[in-house]
Amino acid sequence: MPKPLGRFDAESVRDSWDRVADAYAQGQASGVDYYRYEFFGPAQLALCGDVRGLRVLDVGCGNGYFGRALARRGARVTGIDISPRMIEHAKQQEAAEPLGIEYHVLDAALLPAGLAPQWFDMVTSCLALQDMPNVGKVFRGVHALLRPGCRFVASITHPCTDTPFRVWEKDKSGAKRWLCIDRYFERGSFEYTWSEWGRDFTTEGFRAPLEDWLGWILDAGFQLRAFKEPRPTHEALRTRPELEDAARVPYYVFFDLMRPVTS
């Protein structure tokens, strides 16, 4: 369960991800992040649709996973992240497999600073917004960067299941019986522990109920095109039975948003 934080701002988030960037990148390379590679990552890519030739900004790009997936599909990608060390890892991946991606160290809450307004055909964010202190500012900045009629496709951890109290009840064999959750309406910053990644490490994040997320989206001027709660495909469950819990309760939310033509 996450622990409450006394301080949660751009500096603390930057320091947190700089500190764990190497362990995070090593964990991803080991294949332990199969939820991303075999479940919600492909699902978010499918939601993005045909990106060939589009100018795409990936917000909170981390070490570059989602931006590389978009670039392989023909997008012209720019990635930003608050962590200089994460951007170093992303640039190392780009050097090893050039895809024409540009990376910049940038706090997403400062957008559109540093980038041209109404320049991008699409903006994405893959499971990063809940790690940012000023989400409302991020939505407004993204809105300013999009051309009218274009989309922001973002994923977050599901507020209904990513709660301050969250425990799977298990039977004697260790099989998961049901998920126990509580304190859904609590808002605040928390420290999260990542286990089973070779070594444990912690990062910072923020949680809020869905009504807050929808409020930030609408206040920024977006239209909600679609709201998705992804489930693993039958093929993914056959090849990775460990994803079975994600077929029973929603772990993630996808927002498919559009900057209206008239805004």
Secondary structure, 3 states (H helix, E strand, C coil): CCEECCCCCHHHHHHHHHHHHHHHHHHHHHCCCHHHHHHHHHHHHHHHCCCCCCEEEEECCCCCHHHHHHHHCCCEEEEEECCHHHHHHHHHHHHHCCCCCEEEECCHHHCCCCCCCCCEEEEEEECCHHHCCCHHHHHHHHHHHEEEEEEEEEEEECCCCCCCEEEEEECCCCCEEEEEEECCCCCEEEEEEECCCCCCEEEEEEECCHHHHHHHHHHCCCEEEEEECCCCCHHHHHHCHHHHHHHCCCCEEEEEEECCCCC
